[in-house]
Amino acid sequence: MTIHLYNTLLREKQVFEPIDAQNVRMYVCGPTVYDYAHIGNARPVVAFDVLYRLLRHVYGADHVTYARNITDIDDKILAAAEKTGESIESITKRTAGWYHDDMAALNALPPDREPRATEYVPQMISLIEQLIAKGYAYEAEKHVLFNVPAMSDYGQLSKRSLDDMIAGARVDVAPYKKHPADFTLWKPSAESQIGWPSPWGKGRPGWHIECSAMSGEILGEVFDIHAGGIDLIFPHHENEIAQSRCAHGTEVMARYWLHNGFVQVNGQKMSKSLGNFFTVHELLEEGFRGEAIRLALLSAHYRQPIDITRDGIIDAKSQLDRFYRALAMHAGLAVEPAPTDHVLAAIADDLNTPLALSELHELVTKLNKATGEAEKRAAKAALLGGAQLLGILSQDPAKWLQSGGSEDEAAEIEALIQARLDARKAKNFAEADRIRDDLAAKGILLEDSSSGTTWRRA
């Protein structure tokens, strides 16, 4: 299976060739944990979870290392700790727990490694020392800054000139900077502020140096894939590349750079001021299913902007209902999941999830129309195999279709189904029809098949 990925660094789709097929390495920028994750935070998690599943399928689960960091050094976190007296660890443990719960609800596999910035401050200091020693960084008024003009090919990822970068960014103008584009590697902390000891005094690292230190320590100086949201191309990923390449003397930091598009809400950029900002936690609390949110996020190609609405998630739930109904009708067929070449090819073509989903809908149609057992088994195996790669259809079909009520209600429905079955055996078809109609009026639909009667909510 040949994998093609669009490499932002070269602005073209390329054949993916790992540095070492026995040790495929991927790094994805993770969350800053100070609040619940919004739907935009979820998109890279879901998109690159599909890539992770594909890599594991092609190279073997034991030969892929997926690292996704947690940024737990942030001015918002430090300010909250100083204000409340609660430790950074306590605050970020709680908020990281929220993040883990929400991403698990979206069926995202946990990464193999999840480094926290607070655990890698010594490595960040070491990296900064290397950059100073090589003339790429300098100390000024207890700050350490990266000297951007010292790197002749700075800007390869964003493909913008230095002047354009300065004009398009919110540059922190400071008198101690040698150049307006120079960015912070280390900044001082006041006596009352939280900080770490360093050769430049008590302070804390800049944001960009965190990922360079963590990825280099875990995955090596050069690794296969670095991914994240399109908003990270500049300045975050551009500065990561500068730090890592200049410190290690390498031509690249990662060979393939992948970026997902923005999430919009009702056609507009998500914003608290516009009132269209919502978190994954909010959606789950409202009763939306995690798998439906995931499917909504996969409904557009990952590099394109996507409009997420509650109506769109409801539509995704309807699609999942169709899949689960087909599986419920053939629950007695035991199969091993095996994706078709068409589904694999779609996902291997730069994660073309819309095409893969259309293939799954065709497989559902085949499964519903199949007459022979061998044909049914093949269609079900293919459906489940493709679903595994996309991270959907992970639940028991009957429970999915029946969810939304109490255990007592479910028991009552099962009892009525049995009563209907008894009525039909007694040839009391009027009573059987009455039970079906009464259940339908309550939004409970029955489906009869050769393997028995199943029910679902309308």
C-alpha positions as CSV (number, residue, x, y, z in Angstrom):
1,M,0.0,0.0,0.0
2,T,1.5,3.3,-1.1
3,I,0.6,6.3,1.0
4,H,0.5,9.8,-0.5
5,L,0.6,12.8,1.8
6,Y,0.4,16.5,1.0
7,N,3.6,18.0,2.3
8,T,3.1,21.7,3.3
9,L,6.9,22.2,3.2
10,L,7.0,21.5,-0.5
11,R,3.4,22.4,-1.4
12,E,2.8,19.1,-3.2
13,K,1.5,15.6,-2.6
14,Q,4.3,13.1,-2.2
15,V,4.7,9.4,-1.7
16,F,5.3,8.7,1.9
17,E,8.6,6.9,2.5
18,P,9.5,6.6,6.2
19,I,13.1,7.0,7.4
20,D,12.8,3.6,9.0
21,A,9.9,1.4,8.2
22,Q,10.5,-0.4,11.6
23,N,10.1,2.9,13.5
24,V,7.7,5.3,11.8
25,R,7.5,8.5,13.9
26,M,4.8,11.2,14.0
27,Y,4.4,14.3,16.2
28,V,1.2,16.3,16.5
29,C,0.9,19.6,18.4
30,G,-1.4,19.0,21.3
31,P,-3.5,21.2,23.6
32,T,-2.7,24.0,26.0
33,V,-4.7,22.7,29.0
34,Y,-6.4,25.5,30.7
35,D,-10.0,24.9,29.7
36,Y,-12.3,22.6,27.7
37,A,-11.3,21.8,24.2
38,H,-13.4,23.5,21.5
39,I,-14.5,21.8,18.3
40,G,-11.5,23.4,16.4
41,N,-9.1,21.7,18.8
42,A,-10.7,18.4,18.0
43,R,-10.2,18.5,14.3
44,P,-6.4,17.7,14.2
45,V,-6.9,15.0,16.8
46,V,-9.5,13.3,14.7
47,A,-7.8,13.9,11.3
48,F,-4.4,12.6,12.4
49,D,-5.9,9.8,14.4
50,V,-7.0,8.4,11.0
51,L,-3.4,8.8,9.8
52,Y,-2.2,7.0,12.9
53,R,-4.6,4.2,12.2
54,L,-3.5,4.0,8.6
55,L,0.2,3.9,9.6
56,R,-0.5,1.1,12.1
57,H,-2.4,-0.9,9.5
58,V,0.4,-0.6,6.9
59,Y,3.5,-0.8,9.1
60,G,2.2,-2.6,12.2
61,A,1.2,-1.2,15.5
62,D,4.5,-2.0,17.1
63,H,6.4,0.0,14.4
64,V,4.7,3.4,14.8
65,T,5.3,6.0,17.5
66,Y,2.8,8.8,17.8
67,A,3.7,11.6,20.1
68,R,1.3,14.4,21.0
69,N,2.4,17.0,23.6
70,I,0.5,18.7,26.4
71,T,1.5,22.4,26.9
72,D,1.2,23.0,30.6
73,I,3.4,26.0,30.7
74,D,1.3,29.0,29.7
75,D,0.7,32.5,31.0
76,K,-3.0,31.7,31.5
77,I,-2.2,28.6,33.5
78,L,0.5,30.4,35.6
79,A,-1.8,33.3,36.3
80,A,-4.5,31.0,37.5
81,A,-2.1,29.2,39.8
82,E,-0.8,32.4,41.2
83,K,-4.3,33.8,41.8
84,T,-5.8,30.7,43.4
85,G,-2.7,29.2,45.0
86,E,-3.5,25.9,43.3
87,S,-0.4,24.2,41.8
88,I,0.2,24.1,38.0
89,E,0.1,20.3,38.3
90,S,-3.3,20.3,39.9
91,I,-4.8,22.7,37.4
92,T,-3.4,20.9,34.4
93,K,-4.2,17.5,35.7
94,R,-7.8,18.4,35.9
95,T,-8.0,20.1,32.5
96,A,-5.9,17.5,30.8
97,G,-8.4,14.9,32.2
98,W,-11.2,16.8,30.5
99,Y,-9.3,16.8,27.3
100,H,-8.6,13.0,27.5
101,D,-12.3,12.3,28.2
102,D,-13.5,14.4,25.3
103,M,-11.1,13.0,22.8
104,A,-11.8,9.4,23.9
105,A,-15.5,10.2,23.3
106,L,-14.5,11.0,19.7
107,N,-12.9,7.5,19.4
108,A,-9.4,9.0,19.2
109,L,-6.7,6.5,20.1
110,P,-4.4,7.8,22.8
111,P,-0.9,8.7,21.5
112,D,2.0,6.4,22.3
113,R,3.8,9.2,24.0
114,E,2.3,12.3,25.6
115,P,5.0,14.6,26.9
116,R,4.2,17.5,29.2
117,A,6.1,20.7,28.8
118,T,6.8,20.9,32.6
119,E,8.7,17.6,32.4
120,Y,11.1,18.8,29.6
121,V,12.4,22.2,30.9
122,P,16.0,20.9,31.3
123,Q,15.9,19.7,27.6
124,M,14.6,23.2,26.6
125,I,17.4,24.9,28.5
126,S,20.0,22.6,26.8
127,L,18.6,23.3,23.4
128,I,18.7,27.1,24.0
129,E,22.3,26.8,25.2
130,Q,23.2,25.0,21.9
131,L,21.6,27.8,19.9
132,I,23.5,30.5,21.8
133,A,26.8,28.6,21.4
134,K,26.2,28.3,17.6
135,G,25.4,32.0,17.2
136,Y,21.7,31.5,16.5
137,A,20.4,33.0,19.8
138,Y,21.4,35.8,22.2
139,E,20.7,36.9,25.7
140,A,19.2,40.4,26.3
141,E,17.9,41.7,29.6
142,K,17.4,38.3,31.0
143,H,15.5,37.2,27.8
144,V,17.0,34.8,25.3
145,L,15.9,35.3,21.7
146,F,16.4,33.5,18.5
147,N,18.3,35.6,16.0
148,V,16.1,35.1,12.9
149,P,18.5,36.8,10.3
150,A,21.2,34.3,11.3
151,M,19.2,31.6,9.6
152,S,19.5,32.2,5.9
153,D,16.6,30.1,4.8
154,Y,14.1,31.0,7.6
155,G,10.6,31.0,6.2
156,Q,10.6,27.8,4.0
157,L,7.4,26.4,5.5
158,S,5.2,29.5,5.3
159,K,6.8,30.6,2.0
160,R,6.8,34.3,3.1
161,S,9.5,36.9,3.1
162,L,10.8,38.2,6.4
163,D,9.1,41.6,5.8
164,D,5.8,39.9,5.1
165,M,6.1,37.8,8.2
166,I,6.7,40.9,10.3
167,A,3.8,42.7,8.7
168,G,1.4,39.8,9.1
169,A,2.2,38.9,12.7
170,R,1.6,40.5,16.0
171,V,5.3,41.1,16.6
172,D,6.3,41.9,20.2
173,V,8.2,45.1,19.8
174,A,10.9,45.3,22.4
175,P,14.0,47.5,22.7
176,Y,16.3,44.6,23.5
177,K,15.6,42.8,20.2
178,K,18.2,42.9,17.5
179,H,15.6,42.4,14.8
180,P,11.8,42.8,14.9
181,A,11.3,39.1,13.9
182,D,13.4,37.7,16.6
183,F,11.3,35.5,18.9
184,T,11.6,34.5,22.5
185,L,13.2,31.3,23.7
186,W,13.3,32.2,27.4
187,K,11.7,35.0,29.4
188,P,12.2,36.1,33.0
189,S,9.7,35.5,35.8
190,A,9.3,38.0,38.6
191,E,10.0,36.9,42.1
192,S,6.3,36.5,42.7
193,Q,5.8,34.5,39.5
194,I,6.2,30.8,38.9
195,G,9.5,30.0,37.1
196,W,12.4,27.7,36.7
197,P,16.1,28.2,37.4
198,S,18.3,28.7,34.3
199,P,21.7,30.2,33.3
200,W,19.8,33.4,32.5
201,G,18.0,33.6,35.8
202,K,14.6,32.5,37.0
203,G,12.2,32.3,34.1
204,R,10.1,30.1,31.8
205,P,10.4,28.9,28.3
206,G,8.8,30.4,25.2
207,W,6.1,28.5,23.5
208,H,8.0,27.4,20.4
209,I,11.0,25.8,22.1
210,E,8.7,23.3,23.9
211,C,7.9,21.2,20.9
212,S,11.4,21.3,19.5
213,A,12.7,19.9,22.8
214,M,10.0,17.3,23.3
215,S,10.0,16.0,19.7
216,G,13.8,15.9,19.5
217,E,14.0,14.0,22.8
218,I,11.3,11.4,21.9
219,L,11.5,11.0,18.1
220,G,15.0,12.2,17.3
221,E,16.6,15.1,15.5
222,V,14.9,14.2,12.2
223,F,11.6,12.3,12.2
224,D,8.9,11.4,9.6
225,I,5.7,13.5,10.1
226,H,4.9,16.7,12.0
227,A,1.3,17.7,12.0
228,G,-1.1,20.3,13.4
229,G,-3.6,23.0,12.5
230,I,-3.1,25.4,9.6
231,D,-2.9,28.3,12.1
232,L,0.3,26.8,13.4
233,I,2.3,27.1,10.2
234,F,3.5,30.6,11.2
235,P,4.9,31.4,13.6
236,H,4.8,28.1,15.7
237,H,6.0,25.5,13.2
238,E,8.2,27.9,11.3
239,N,10.0,28.7,14.6
240,E,10.1,25.0,15.6
241,I,12.0,24.3,12.3
242,A,14.4,27.1,12.9
243,Q,15.2,26.1,16.5
244,S,15.6,22.4,15.7
245,R,17.5,22.7,12.5
246,C,20.0,25.3,13.8
247,A,20.6,23.4,17.0
248,H,21.1,20.0,15.4
249,G,22.6,21.1,12.1
250,T,20.1,19.2,10.1
251,E,18.5,20.0,6.7
252,V,15.0,19.3,8.0
253,M,13.3,18.8,11.3
254,A,10.5,16.5,9.9
255,R,10.3,15.2,6.3
256,Y,6.5,15.7,5.9
257,W,4.5,18.5,7.3
258,L,0.7,18.1,7.4
259,H,-1.9,20.8,8.3
260,N,-5.6,20.6,8.7
261,G,-8.0,23.4,7.7
262,F,-10.0,25.7,9.9
263,V,-13.3,24.8,11.5
264,Q,-16.1,27.2,10.9
265,V,-19.5,27.4,12.6
266,N,-22.5,28.3,10.5
267,G,-20.2,29.7,7.7
268,Q,-18.3,31.9,10.0
269,K,-15.0,31.6,11.8
270,M,-15.6,30.3,15.3
271,S,-15.5,33.1,17.9
272,K,-16.8,33.7,21.4
273,S,-17.8,37.2,20.4
274,L,-20.0,35.9,17.6
275,G,-21.7,33.4,19.9
276,N,-20.8,30.5,17.7
277,F,-18.1,29.1,19.9
278,F,-18.7,25.7,21.4
279,T,-16.7,22.9,23.1
280,V,-16.7,19.2,22.6
281,H,-17.8,18.9,26.2
282,E,-20.8,21.1,25.6
283,L,-21.9,19.0,22.6
284,L,-21.6,15.8,24.6
285,E,-23.5,17.4,27.5
286,E,-26.3,18.3,25.0
287,G,-26.6,14.6,24.1
288,F,-24.7,14.5,20.8
289,R,-22.9,11.3,20.3
290,G,-19.1,11.4,20.2
291,E,-19.0,9.2,17.1
292,A,-21.4,11.5,15.3
293,I,-19.2,14.5,16.1
294,R,-16.2,12.5,14.8
295,L,-18.0,11.6,11.6
296,A,-19.0,15.3,11.1
297,L,-15.4,16.2,11.3
298,L,-14.4,13.6,8.8
299,S,-17.1,14.6,6.3
300,A,-14.8,17.1,4.6
301,H,-11.2,16.6,3.5
302,Y,-8.9,17.4,6.4
303,R,-7.0,20.2,4.4
304,Q,-10.2,22.0,3.6
305,P,-12.1,24.3,5.9
306,I,-15.2,22.6,7.4
307,D,-18.4,24.0,8.6
308,I,-19.6,22.3,11.8
309,T,-23.2,22.8,12.9
310,R,-25.5,21.0,15.2
311,D,-27.6,20.1,12.2
312,G,-24.5,18.6,10.5
313,I,-23.9,16.5,13.6
314,I,-27.5,15.3,13.5
315,D,-27.0,14.3,9.8
316,A,-23.8,12.4,10.8
317,K,-25.8,10.6,13.5
318,S,-28.3,9.5,10.8
319,Q,-25.6,8.1,8.7
320,L,-24.2,6.1,11.6
321,D,-27.7,4.9,12.3
322,R,-27.9,3.5,8.8
323,F,-24.5,1.7,9.3
324,Y,-25.5,0.3,12.7
325,R,-28.9,-0.9,11.4
326,A,-27.2,-2.9,8.8
327,L,-24.8,-4.4,11.4
328,A,-27.7,-5.1,13.8
329,M,-29.6,-7.0,11.0
330,H,-26.6,-9.2,10.5
331,A,-25.4,-9.5,14.1
332,G,-25.2,-13.2,13.9
333,L,-22.4,-13.2,11.2
334,A,-19.0,-13.4,12.8
335,V,-16.3,-11.9,10.6
336,E,-12.8,-10.5,10.8
337,P,-12.6,-6.8,9.7
338,A,-10.9,-6.4,6.4
339,P,-11.0,-3.1,4.5
340,T,-11.4,-3.2,0.8
341,D,-8.6,-2.0,-1.5
342,H,-10.9,0.9,-2.5
343,V,-11.3,2.2,1.1
344,L,-7.6,1.7,1.8
345,A,-6.7,3.6,-1.4
346,A,-9.0,6.5,-0.5
347,I,-7.5,6.9,3.0
348,A,-4.0,6.4,1.7
349,D,-4.6,9.2,-0.8
350,D,-3.8,12.0,1.6
351,L,-6.6,10.9,4.0
352,N,-9.5,11.3,1.6
353,T,-12.1,10.5,4.3
354,P,-15.1,11.7,2.2
355,L,-14.3,9.2,-0.5
356,A,-13.8,6.5,2.1
357,L,-17.1,7.3,3.7
358,S,-18.9,7.0,0.3
359,E,-17.3,3.6,-0.1
360,L,-18.7,2.6,3.3
361,H,-22.2,3.6,2.2
362,E,-21.9,1.4,-0.9
363,L,-20.8,-1.5,1.4
364,V,-23.9,-1.0,3.5
365,T,-26.0,-1.2,0.4
366,K,-24.3,-4.4,-0.6
367,L,-24.8,-5.9,2.8
368,N,-28.5,-5.0,2.8
369,K,-29.0,-6.5,-0.6
370,A,-26.8,-9.6,-0.2
371,T,-28.6,-12.9,-0.4
372,G,-25.9,-15.5,0.1
373,E,-24.1,-15.9,3.4
374,A,-20.6,-15.6,1.8
375,E,-21.7,-12.3,0.1
376,K,-23.0,-11.0,3.4
377,R,-19.8,-11.9,5.3
378,A,-17.6,-10.2,2.7
379,A,-19.6,-7.0,2.8
380,K,-19.8,-6.9,6.6
381,A,-16.0,-7.6,7.0
382,A,-15.2,-4.9,4.5
383,L,-17.6,-2.4,6.3
384,L,-16.0,-3.1,9.7
385,G,-12.5,-3.0,8.2
386,G,-13.1,0.4,6.7
387,A,-14.8,1.7,9.8
388,Q,-11.8,0.7,12.0
389,L,-9.5,2.9,9.8
390,L,-12.0,5.8,10.2
391,G,-12.5,5.2,13.9
392,I,-16.3,4.6,13.7
393,L,-18.8,1.8,14.3
394,S,-16.9,0.8,17.5
395,Q,-20.1,0.2,19.6
396,D,-22.6,-2.6,19.9
397,P,-25.1,-2.0,17.2
398,A,-28.2,-2.7,19.3
399,K,-27.0,-0.5,22.1
400,W,-26.3,2.3,19.7
401,L,-29.7,2.1,18.1
402,Q,-31.5,1.8,21.5
403,S,-29.6,4.4,23.4
404,G,-31.4,7.4,24.9
405,G,-33.7,5.8,27.5
406,S,-33.5,4.1,30.9
407,E,-32.8,0.4,31.5
408,D,-36.3,0.0,32.8
409,E,-37.7,1.4,29.5
410,A,-35.5,-1.0,27.5
411,A,-36.7,-3.9,29.6
412,E,-40.3,-2.9,29.0
413,I,-39.7,-2.7,25.2
414,E,-38.1,-6.2,25.2
415,A,-41.1,-7.5,27.1
416,L,-43.5,-6.0,24.5
417,I,-41.4,-7.5,21.7
418,Q,-41.7,-10.9,23.3
419,A,-45.5,-10.4,23.8
420,R,-45.7,-9.5,20.1
421,L,-43.8,-12.7,19.2
422,D,-46.1,-14.8,21.4
423,A,-49.2,-13.1,19.7
424,R,-47.8,-14.0,16.2
425,K,-47.2,-17.6,17.3
426,A,-50.8,-17.7,18.5
427,K,-51.9,-16.2,15.1
428,N,-53.3,-13.2,16.9
429,F,-52.0,-10.8,14.3
430,A,-54.3,-8.0,15.4
431,E,-52.6,-7.9,18.8
432,A,-49.1,-8.2,17.2
433,D,-49.9,-5.2,15.0
434,R,-51.3,-3.3,17.9
435,I,-48.0,-3.7,19.9
436,R,-46.0,-2.7,16.9
437,D,-48.1,0.4,16.3
438,D,-48.1,1.4,20.0
439,L,-44.3,1.2,20.1
440,A,-44.0,3.2,16.8
441,A,-46.2,5.9,18.3
442,K,-43.6,6.2,21.1
443,G,-40.7,6.4,18.6
444,I,-39.7,2.8,18.8
445,L,-39.3,1.1,15.5
446,L,-39.2,-2.7,15.1
447,E,-37.3,-4.5,12.4
448,D,-37.8,-8.2,11.7
449,S,-35.2,-10.4,10.0
450,S,-34.4,-14.1,9.8
451,S,-32.2,-13.7,13.0
452,G,-35.1,-12.2,15.0
453,T,-36.5,-8.8,15.9
454,T,-34.4,-5.8,16.7
455,W,-35.6,-2.3,17.7
456,R,-34.3,1.2,17.5
457,R,-35.3,4.7,18.3
458,A,-36.8,6.8,15.4
